[in-house]
Amino acid sequence: MMWFEFNGIRSDELNIRVLRFRNPALPEFSDHYEYVPGRDGALLFPRPFGIREIEIDCLLLHESRTKRVQAIRELSQLFTRQEGSLVISDEPDVYYVGKLAGTFPLDAHKTLSSFTLVFRCQPFRYAIDTRELTFDMESNSVQYIANGGTAEAYPTIVIRAAYGEIQNPKITINDKYLLYNGVLTPNSAIEINTESFLATKSMGRDIVITGAYDTAEDNVLAMIDGEFGALFPGGNTFAYSSANGQRARIRLVWQERYL
């Protein structure tokens, strides 16, 4: 049986029977070509991916006119002002991020009504299962990370001073580095979210020294130099170093993405 789930609400909970999914193989994209006088062909300027529209043909089952009115009212649960997660039975291992593209007409009959839902989604599919790796790294060492998706993924990186004070920790993903211009006191940590461009320190970071928690130091993005790197499909290098040569406990969390 075919089904979909949007923001935790299953289609069968709304008495919806799914007839068909129409999901494009790729999201929208439109490359730009620049024609140069006197030159054969054209210069390609790739552009970012656009949206992906997923259409779902549905039947709404009801026993009477009264039940039909109630069933139609319950469809309002699919409306959200913000984007939510969409899972379809054709691909139960991934989810999409989007929302209804607009209202939809119903062809109503005595015991059933037919309609089509259109969800306007972001271009990528996201793996349901989150990948997570934790390892201890010596300064100036390298790990090799495999990303099984078909698109780049942006991990969250947690560097913890599990073995003592760390001065100016630096991580490099492939050819892009991030350097924290500061000190991690013993057992404190810094968390870098490469997808949201955020950098924060843990609550316990400076209690050892000051005996207090300074909320002003939550956001330490201003103390970060470099670029936010991505894990590309296939193999990736992940390097760590520190100014004082201290090793660290590092945790990587990411969701594989697919076109």
C-alpha positions as CSV (number, residue, x, y, z in Angstrom):
1,M,0.0,0.0,0.0
2,M,1.3,3.4,-0.9
3,W,1.4,6.2,1.7
4,F,3.1,9.5,2.6
5,E,3.9,11.1,5.9
6,F,4.2,14.9,6.4
7,N,5.4,16.3,9.7
8,G,4.6,13.0,11.4
9,I,1.0,12.7,10.0
10,R,0.4,9.6,8.0
11,S,-1.9,9.7,5.0
12,D,-3.9,6.7,6.3
13,E,-4.6,8.7,9.6
14,L,-6.6,11.1,7.4
15,N,-8.4,8.3,5.5
16,I,-6.3,9.2,2.4
17,R,-5.6,6.4,-0.2
18,V,-2.6,7.3,-2.3
19,L,-3.0,6.4,-6.0
20,R,0.3,7.7,-7.5
21,F,3.4,9.7,-6.9
22,R,4.9,12.0,-9.6
23,N,8.4,12.8,-8.4
24,P,11.0,14.2,-10.9
25,A,14.3,12.4,-11.2
26,L,16.2,15.6,-10.5
27,P,15.4,19.0,-9.0
28,E,15.0,22.0,-11.3
29,F,18.2,23.4,-12.8
30,S,18.9,25.9,-15.5
31,D,22.5,26.4,-16.5
32,H,23.6,29.7,-18.2
33,Y,25.5,29.7,-21.4
34,E,27.4,32.8,-22.5
35,Y,28.1,33.1,-26.3
36,V,31.4,34.8,-27.2
37,P,31.6,36.4,-30.6
38,G,34.1,34.7,-32.8
39,R,34.2,31.6,-30.6
40,D,32.6,28.2,-31.3
41,G,30.1,27.0,-28.8
42,A,29.5,28.8,-25.5
43,L,30.9,29.1,-22.0
44,L,29.0,27.2,-19.4
45,F,28.1,29.0,-16.1
46,P,26.4,26.4,-13.8
47,R,23.7,27.6,-11.6
48,P,22.4,26.2,-8.2
49,F,19.6,23.7,-8.1
50,G,16.1,25.0,-7.8
51,I,13.1,23.3,-6.1
52,R,11.5,19.9,-6.6
53,E,7.8,19.5,-6.9
54,I,6.3,16.2,-5.8
55,E,2.7,15.5,-6.9
56,I,0.6,13.0,-5.0
57,D,-2.7,11.8,-6.5
58,C,-5.1,10.9,-3.7
59,L,-8.6,9.5,-2.8
60,L,-10.3,10.7,0.4
61,L,-12.6,8.0,1.7
62,H,-15.8,8.9,3.6
63,E,-19.1,7.1,4.4
64,S,-21.6,10.1,4.1
65,R,-21.8,13.8,3.4
66,T,-21.3,14.6,7.1
67,K,-18.2,12.4,7.2
68,R,-17.0,14.0,4.0
69,V,-17.1,17.5,5.5
70,Q,-15.3,16.3,8.6
71,A,-12.6,14.4,6.5
72,I,-12.0,17.5,4.3
73,R,-11.6,19.7,7.4
74,E,-9.0,17.3,8.8
75,L,-6.9,17.9,5.6
76,S,-6.0,21.2,7.1
77,Q,-3.4,19.3,9.2
78,L,-1.3,19.2,6.1
79,F,-1.0,23.0,6.0
80,T,2.1,24.5,7.6
81,R,3.5,28.0,7.4
82,Q,7.1,26.6,7.6
83,E,8.7,23.7,5.8
84,G,8.4,20.2,7.2
85,S,9.6,16.7,6.4
86,L,7.9,14.6,3.8
87,V,8.4,10.8,3.5
88,I,6.8,8.8,0.7
89,S,6.5,5.0,0.6
90,D,8.4,4.8,-2.7
91,E,11.5,5.9,-0.8
92,P,11.1,5.2,2.9
93,D,14.8,5.6,3.7
94,V,14.9,9.3,2.8
95,Y,12.8,12.4,3.5
96,Y,12.2,15.7,1.7
97,V,12.0,19.2,3.2
98,G,9.1,21.3,1.9
99,K,5.5,22.4,2.2
100,L,2.2,22.4,0.3
101,A,2.6,24.5,-2.8
102,G,-1.0,25.8,-2.5
103,T,-4.6,24.9,-2.2
104,F,-6.1,22.0,-4.2
105,P,-9.6,21.4,-5.6
106,L,-11.6,18.2,-4.7
107,D,-13.7,16.2,-7.0
108,A,-16.3,15.1,-4.4
109,H,-18.6,12.2,-4.6
110,K,-20.8,10.4,-2.0
111,T,-18.2,8.0,-0.6
112,L,-15.0,9.4,-1.9
113,S,-13.2,12.5,-3.2
114,S,-10.2,12.8,-5.4
115,F,-7.5,15.4,-5.4
116,T,-3.8,16.0,-6.0
117,L,-1.4,17.4,-3.4
118,V,1.6,19.3,-4.7
119,F,4.5,19.6,-2.3
120,R,7.2,22.2,-3.2
121,C,10.4,20.8,-1.7
122,Q,14.1,21.7,-1.4
123,P,16.3,20.0,-4.1
124,F,17.9,17.2,-2.0
125,R,16.7,14.0,-0.4
126,Y,18.0,13.6,3.2
127,A,18.8,10.2,4.7
128,I,16.4,9.2,7.5
129,D,19.3,7.7,9.5
130,T,22.0,10.1,10.8
131,R,25.6,9.2,10.4
132,E,27.8,9.7,13.4
133,L,31.5,9.0,14.0
134,T,33.6,9.6,17.2
135,F,37.3,9.2,17.3
136,D,40.4,10.4,19.2
137,M,42.8,12.3,17.0
138,E,46.4,13.2,17.7
139,S,47.5,16.6,16.5
140,N,48.6,16.6,12.9
141,S,46.7,13.4,12.1
142,V,44.2,12.5,9.3
143,Q,41.1,10.4,9.2
144,Y,39.3,9.2,6.0
145,I,35.6,9.7,5.9
146,A,33.2,8.0,3.5
147,N,30.1,9.8,2.4
148,G,27.6,7.4,0.8
149,G,25.3,10.1,-0.6
150,T,25.2,11.5,-4.1
151,A,25.5,15.1,-3.1
152,E,27.8,17.0,-0.7
153,A,26.9,16.9,3.1
154,Y,27.6,19.5,5.7
155,P,28.6,17.9,9.1
156,T,28.4,19.2,12.6
157,I,31.8,18.9,14.2
158,V,32.4,18.7,18.0
159,I,36.0,19.1,19.3
160,R,36.3,18.2,23.0
161,A,39.3,18.7,25.2
162,A,39.1,15.2,26.7
163,Y,42.8,15.0,27.4
164,G,43.7,18.5,28.5
165,E,43.8,22.1,27.3
166,I,43.7,22.6,23.6
167,Q,45.1,25.8,22.0
168,N,43.9,27.0,18.7
169,P,42.3,23.7,17.4
170,K,42.2,23.5,13.6
171,I,40.2,21.0,11.4
172,T,40.5,20.6,7.7
173,I,37.9,18.9,5.5
174,N,39.5,18.1,2.2
175,D,41.0,21.5,1.2
176,K,39.0,23.8,3.5
177,Y,40.1,24.6,7.1
178,L,38.4,26.0,10.2
179,L,40.7,27.5,12.9
180,Y,39.4,28.4,16.4
181,N,41.5,31.3,17.7
182,G,41.0,30.4,21.4
183,V,41.6,27.9,24.1
184,L,39.5,24.9,25.1
185,T,39.8,24.3,28.8
186,P,39.9,20.6,30.0
187,N,36.6,18.8,29.2
188,S,35.1,21.8,27.4
189,A,34.1,21.6,23.7
190,I,33.4,23.7,20.6
191,E,30.7,22.7,18.2
192,I,30.8,23.8,14.6
193,N,27.8,23.4,12.3
194,T,29.0,23.7,8.8
195,E,25.4,23.7,7.3
196,S,24.1,26.6,9.5
197,F,27.4,28.5,9.7
198,L,27.4,28.4,13.5
199,A,30.1,27.9,16.1
200,T,29.4,27.6,19.9
201,K,31.2,26.5,23.0
202,S,29.8,24.0,25.6
203,M,28.4,25.2,28.9
204,G,31.2,23.6,30.9
205,R,34.0,25.3,28.9
206,D,35.3,27.9,31.4
207,I,33.7,26.8,34.7
208,V,37.0,25.2,35.6
209,I,38.8,28.5,35.5
210,T,36.2,31.2,36.3
211,G,33.6,29.2,38.2
212,A,30.9,30.8,36.1
213,Y,29.0,30.4,32.9
214,D,29.2,33.3,30.5
215,T,26.3,33.1,28.0
216,A,28.0,35.8,25.9
217,E,30.5,33.2,24.8
218,D,27.8,30.8,23.3
219,N,28.4,32.2,19.8
220,V,32.1,32.1,19.0
221,L,31.8,32.5,15.2
222,A,33.9,35.7,15.3
223,M,36.8,33.6,16.6
224,I,36.7,31.2,13.7
225,D,38.9,31.7,10.6
226,G,38.7,29.8,7.3
227,E,35.9,28.2,5.3
228,F,33.0,25.8,6.1
229,G,33.9,22.6,4.2
230,A,31.7,19.8,3.0
231,L,31.9,16.0,2.8
232,F,31.7,15.2,-0.9
233,P,30.3,11.9,-2.3
234,G,32.8,9.1,-1.8
235,G,36.1,9.5,0.2
236,N,37.1,12.6,2.1
237,T,40.1,13.6,4.3
238,F,39.6,15.0,7.7
239,A,42.6,16.5,9.5
240,Y,43.1,17.9,13.0
241,S,45.9,19.9,14.6
242,S,46.4,22.2,17.6
243,A,49.0,24.8,18.5
244,N,50.1,23.0,21.6
245,G,50.1,19.5,20.1
246,Q,47.2,18.2,22.3
247,R,45.0,15.4,21.0
248,A,41.2,15.7,21.0
249,R,38.1,13.7,21.0
250,I,36.1,14.6,17.8
251,R,32.6,13.8,16.9
252,L,31.1,14.2,13.4
253,V,27.4,14.1,12.8
254,W,25.8,14.5,9.3
255,Q,23.0,13.3,7.1
256,E,23.8,12.0,3.7
257,R,22.0,13.8,0.9
258,Y,20.9,12.6,-2.5
259,L,19.9,14.3,-5.7
